[in-house]
Amino acid sequence: MAKLPLEGVKILDLARLGPGPHAAQVLGDFGADIIKIEPPSRGGIELTMPDVLRRNTRSMRLNLKKPKGREVFEKLVRQVDVVVEGFRPGVAARLGMDYDSLSKLKDDIICVSLSGLGQDGPYSQIAAHDLNYQSLAGIPHMTGDRDGAPKIPGNAIADDAGGISAALSIMIALFHKERTGEGQYVDFAMVDTLLNMMLLQLNEAQESGESPQRGETTLSGKYAFYNIYECGDGKSISLGTFEPWFWARLCELINVPEFADRQYPESESEAEEQKATLREIFLTRDRDTWVELLMFEDTCVTPVLSLDEVMADRHHRERGAILAGSDIGEGFTDQVGMIYKLSKTPGTIRRAAPKTGADTAEILLEIGYSDTVINELNTEISTIL
């Protein structure tokens, strides 16, 4: 098997929630050694993310509030490339775990602070979650029906897109380190990723001087050709028919040729008329019949899949975007595959999600602790591990 591109990269992951686990999963899939630091057990339910976000990682229990735990942590810092934390802004500095402190232990360390709103600015200290970050980027404002209220999108966009974006920021910092030998500090805010996802809409607002409204833009359902339609069985299809030749083909196949040269109606009433006509047409057959008739005819039509349909979809399965657990290895469940398809260095799933703290002894041995000392830490100072 080819060497994975991130083999040899060691990442100490203190960020247990938010974008941290997703970033770790992406980097771990391509060979990075991800060491997750977990607090001592309190005898209750562990606060961990789903297993699919913990694959290809190792888990270590460590009480960072105790001197012995701090000693272990500092030894780890000296042997890794990246430290990722997700504390509220200012907490890492109070704990002596900020970039200035850690760079004294290892001068080429990369330290990444993950937060919702960044380390500075008027909102940096507010309590917030995914929907709040989305709201500050304008996403719910552009989601929903024209005459209705803003809608909650169906996934944790800030966490999910933020995790992928955070992985990219770490790779940029690692690339700089590879070239120069220098570490650096990364101030990563989920809302910054969301603002970049809203570039087109924000640019439109900037150029026009007015805020676009949901239902009044091409991407939010203004026109018939870019919309979602319910079918006769209650399921739905989506149209993304931007190009005029695709629109003309669709109009031919659903028998409304008069719409072909009027893709962008001049009046609002005409646009509503087109949408109403297409709604009536698509209600005459079930979704899968429409998919069979249209999807492979250059019409930019696809089904709106439920999540169980996504997991079973033949395209996702055949290209490995969804992996069967039996193809991964014993004990694995079906799950989302690699985010990137690389020809020379494809990612792999090598480890199932660990039980919390399962790799503590192994990691302590790697950084120089003897079996005797590890046993002492476990028995004499049980609150450390």
C-alpha positions in Angstrom: 0.0 0.0 0.0 1.3 3.5 -0.9 2.4 5.7 2.0 -0.4 8.0 3.1 0.4 11.7 2.5 0.1 12.7 6.1 2.0 9.8 7.7 4.3 11.1 10.3 2.2 14.2 11.1 1.1 14.2 14.7 -1.8 16.2 15.9 -2.8 16.6 19.5 -6.6 17.2 19.5 -8.2 18.9 22.5 -11.3 20.1 20.6 -13.9 17.5 21.5 -16.9 19.2 19.9 -17.7 21.5 17.0 -15.5 21.5 13.9 -12.6 19.8 15.7 -13.7 16.2 15.3 -14.6 16.6 11.6 -11.2 18.2 10.9 -9.5 15.4 12.8 -11.5 12.8 10.8 -10.4 14.3 7.4 -6.8 14.5 8.4 -6.8 11.1 10.0 -8.2 9.5 6.9 -5.1 10.6 5.0 -2.6 9.3 7.6 -2.2 11.9 10.3 -1.8 10.4 13.8 -4.6 12.1 15.7 -4.3 11.9 19.5 -7.6 12.9 21.2 -7.2 14.1 24.8 -10.2 13.2 26.9 -10.8 14.3 30.5 -11.0 11.7 33.3 -14.2 9.7 33.5 -16.9 11.0 35.8 -18.6 7.7 35.8 -21.4 8.8 33.5 -22.1 9.1 29.8 -19.0 10.2 27.9 -19.2 13.4 25.9 -18.0 12.2 22.5 -18.9 12.7 18.9 -20.4 9.9 16.8 -18.0 7.1 15.9 -17.8 8.1 12.2 -16.0 11.3 13.3 -13.6 9.4 15.6 -12.3 6.8 13.1 -8.6 6.8 12.5 -7.9 8.5 15.9 -6.5 7.4 19.2 -8.0 8.3 22.6 -6.1 9.3 25.7 -7.4 10.2 29.1 -5.6 13.1 30.8 -6.5 15.4 33.6 -4.9 18.7 32.5 -5.7 20.4 35.8 -3.3 18.1 37.7 0.5 18.7 37.7 1.2 15.1 36.5 -1.3 15.5 33.8 0.2 18.8 32.8 3.6 17.1 32.7 2.3 14.5 30.3 0.7 17.1 28.1 3.9 19.1 27.8 5.8 16.0 26.8 3.2 15.3 24.1 3.4 18.9 22.8 7.2 18.5 22.3 6.5 15.5 20.1 3.7 16.6 17.9 3.3 19.0 15.0 -0.1 20.5 15.7 -2.1 21.3 18.8 -5.8 22.0 18.2 -8.0 23.4 21.0 -11.6 24.5 21.1 -11.8 26.5 24.3 -13.8 29.7 24.6 -11.5 32.6 23.6 -9.1 33.5 26.3 -9.3 30.2 28.2 -6.2 28.6 26.6 -4.1 31.6 27.6 -5.4 31.3 31.2 -4.5 27.6 31.2 -1.0 28.3 29.8 -2.0 26.4 26.7 -2.0 29.2 24.1 0.4 29.6 21.2 2.9 31.8 23.2 3.1 29.2 25.9 3.3 26.1 23.7 5.9 27.6 21.3 8.2 27.9 24.3 8.0 24.1 24.6 8.4 23.5 20.8 9.3 26.5 18.7 7.9 25.1 15.5 4.5 24.1 16.9 1.3 24.9 15.0 -1.4 25.9 17.4 -5.0 26.1 16.2 -7.8 27.7 18.1 -11.2 26.7 16.9 -14.2 28.9 17.9 -17.5 30.1 16.5 -16.7 33.8 16.2 -12.9 34.1 16.5 -10.5 35.1 19.2 -11.3 38.8 19.1 -14.1 41.2 18.1 -17.3 42.3 19.9 -19.0 38.9 19.7 -16.0 36.7 20.6 -17.2 35.9 24.1 -20.9 35.3 23.5 -22.4 31.8 24.0 -23.7 30.5 20.7 -24.2 27.3 18.6 -24.4 26.3 14.9 -27.7 28.0 14.1 -26.4 31.3 15.7 -23.3 31.3 13.5 -25.4 30.5 10.4 -27.7 33.4 11.4 -24.8 35.8 11.6 -23.7 34.8 8.1 -27.2 35.3 6.6 -27.9 31.7 5.8 -31.4 31.3 7.4 -32.4 34.7 5.9 -31.9 33.2 2.5 -33.6 29.8 3.4 -37.3 29.2 3.2 -40.4 30.4 1.3 -40.6 33.9 0.0 -43.6 34.8 2.2 -42.6 32.7 5.2 -40.1 33.1 8.0 -36.4 32.2 7.8 -35.9 28.4 8.0 -33.4 26.3 9.9 -31.2 24.4 7.4 -31.2 20.7 7.8 -27.6 20.2 9.0 -25.0 21.7 11.3 -23.4 23.7 8.5 -21.0 25.6 10.7 -19.6 22.5 12.4 -19.5 20.4 9.2 -18.2 22.9 6.7 -16.1 24.4 9.5 -14.4 21.1 10.2 -13.5 20.7 6.5 -12.3 24.3 6.4 -10.3 23.9 9.6 -8.5 20.8 8.1 -7.5 23.1 5.2 -6.2 25.7 7.5 -4.0 23.1 9.3 -2.7 21.9 5.9 -1.8 25.4 4.9 0.1 25.8 8.2 1.8 22.5 7.7 2.8 23.4 4.2 4.4 26.6 5.4 6.2 24.7 8.1 7.5 22.2 5.5 8.9 25.1 3.5 10.3 27.2 6.2 10.5 25.2 9.4 8.2 27.7 11.1 5.2 27.0 13.2 2.4 29.5 13.6 -0.9 30.4 15.3 -4.2 29.8 13.5 -7.3 31.7 14.7 -10.1 29.8 13.1 -13.7 31.0 13.3 -16.6 28.9 12.0 -18.5 32.1 11.0 -15.6 33.1 8.7 -16.2 29.8 6.8 -19.9 30.6 6.5 -19.2 34.1 5.2 -17.0 32.6 2.5 -19.9 30.2 1.6 -22.1 33.2 1.2 -19.8 35.1 -1.1 -22.2 35.4 -4.1 -25.1 36.6 -2.0 -23.0 39.1 0.0 -21.4 40.3 -3.2 -24.9 40.9 -4.7 -25.8 42.9 -1.6 -22.6 44.9 -1.8 -23.1 45.8 -5.5 -26.8 46.5 -5.3 -26.9 48.2 -1.9 -29.9 46.1 -0.9 -30.1 42.7 0.8 -31.4 39.9 -1.5 -34.5 38.2 -0.1 -35.3 34.5 0.0 -37.5 33.5 -2.9 -36.4 36.5 -4.9 -33.1 35.3 -6.2 -32.2 32.6 -8.7 -30.7 30.4 -6.0 -33.6 30.7 -3.6 -36.5 29.7 -6.0 -37.3 32.8 -7.9 -37.6 30.9 -11.2 -39.1 27.7 -12.3 -35.8 26.2 -13.7 -34.0 26.2 -10.3 -36.5 24.8 -7.9 -37.8 21.8 -6.0 -41.1 20.1 -7.0 -43.3 17.6 -5.3 -44.2 14.5 -7.3 -47.3 12.4 -7.2 -46.0 10.1 -4.5 -45.2 12.9 -2.1 -41.4 12.6 -2.9 -39.6 15.4 -4.6 -37.2 16.2 -7.5 -34.8 19.1 -7.9 -34.2 21.2 -11.0 -30.9 23.0 -11.5 -31.4 23.8 -15.1 -29.3 26.9 -15.5 -28.1 26.5 -19.1 -30.7 27.5 -21.7 -30.1 24.3 -23.7 -30.8 22.1 -20.7 -33.9 24.2 -20.0 -35.1 23.8 -23.5 -34.6 20.0 -23.4 -36.6 19.8 -20.1 -39.4 21.9 -21.6 -39.5 19.5 -24.6 -39.6 16.4 -22.4 -42.4 17.7 -20.1 -44.3 19.2 -23.0 -44.1 22.9 -22.3 -42.1 24.0 -25.4 -43.6 27.5 -25.0 -41.5 28.0 -21.9 -38.2 27.2 -23.6 -37.4 30.8 -24.8 -38.8 32.3 -21.6 -36.4 30.9 -19.0 -36.2 34.3 -17.3 -39.7 35.7 -17.3 -39.9 39.5 -17.4 -42.7 39.7 -14.8 -43.2 38.2 -11.4 -46.6 36.9 -12.4 -45.2 35.0 -15.4 -42.5 33.4 -13.2 -45.2 32.3 -10.8 -47.3 30.9 -13.6 -44.3 28.8 -14.9 -43.7 27.4 -11.4 -47.4 26.7 -10.9 -47.5 24.8 -14.3 -44.5 22.7 -13.4 -45.9 21.9 -10.0 -49.0 20.6 -11.7 -47.0 18.6 -14.2 -44.7 16.9 -11.7 -47.7 15.9 -9.5 -48.9 13.7 -12.3 -46.2 11.0 -11.8 -44.2 9.6 -9.0 -40.7 10.8 -8.3 -38.8 7.7 -9.6 -40.7 7.8 -12.9 -39.7 11.4 -13.4 -36.1 10.5 -12.5 -36.1 7.7 -15.1 -37.5 10.0 -17.8 -35.4 13.1 -17.1 -32.3 12.5 -15.1 -30.1 11.1 -17.9 -31.4 13.4 -20.6 -29.3 16.5 -19.9 -32.0 18.3 -17.9 -30.2 18.8 -14.6 -32.9 16.9 -12.7 -32.1 14.7 -9.7 -34.2 13.1 -6.9 -34.4 14.7 -3.5 -33.1 11.8 -1.5 -34.0 10.9 2.1 -31.0 10.1 4.2 -31.6 6.3 4.1 -31.8 6.7 0.3 -28.5 8.6 0.4 -26.8 5.8 2.2 -28.1 3.2 -0.3 -27.6 5.3 -3.4 -25.8 3.2 -6.1 -23.7 6.2 -7.3 -22.4 6.9 -3.9 -21.7 3.2 -3.3 -20.0 2.5 -6.6 -17.5 5.4 -6.3 -16.8 4.7 -2.6 -18.4 8.0 -1.3 -20.5 5.7 0.9 -18.6 2.6 2.2 -20.1 -0.7 3.2 -18.9 -1.6 6.7 -18.2 -5.2 5.5 -15.7 -3.7 2.9 -13.9 -1.7 5.6 -13.4 -4.5 8.1 -14.8 -6.4 11.0 -16.9 -4.3 13.3 -17.3 -1.4 11.0 -20.7 0.1 10.0 -21.6 1.6 6.7 -20.3 5.2 6.6 -19.3 8.1 4.5 -16.0 7.5 2.7 -13.0 9.8 2.0 -13.8 13.4 1.2 -11.1 13.5 -1.5 -10.2 10.9 -4.1 -6.5 10.9 -4.7 -5.0 8.7 -7.3 -1.6 8.1 -5.7 -2.4 8.4 -2.0 -6.0 7.6 -1.4 -7.2 7.8 2.2 -8.0 4.7 4.2 -10.0 3.8 7.3 -7.5 2.0 9.4 -8.9 2.3 12.9 -12.4 2.0 14.3 -13.5 4.7 16.7 -11.7 4.0 20.0 -13.3 3.6 23.3 -12.6 6.7 25.4 -9.0 6.5 26.8 -8.3 3.2 25.1 -4.9 4.2 23.8 -3.6 6.0 26.9 -1.0 3.4 27.9 0.2 3.0 24.3 0.7 6.8 23.9 2.5 7.1 27.3 4.9 4.4 26.2 5.6 6.2 23.0 6.6 9.4 24.8 9.0 7.6 27.2 7.0 6.5 30.2 7.7 3.0 31.5 5.1 0.4 32.3 5.9 0.9 36.0 5.3 4.7 35.9 2.1 4.2 33.8 0.8 1.7 36.4 1.6 4.3 39.1 -0.3 7.0 37.3 -3.2 4.6 37.0 -3.2 3.4 40.6 -1.6 6.0 42.8 -3.0 9.1 41.0 -6.2 7.8 39.5 -7.5 11.2 38.7 -4.8 11.8 36.2 -5.8 9.3 33.6 
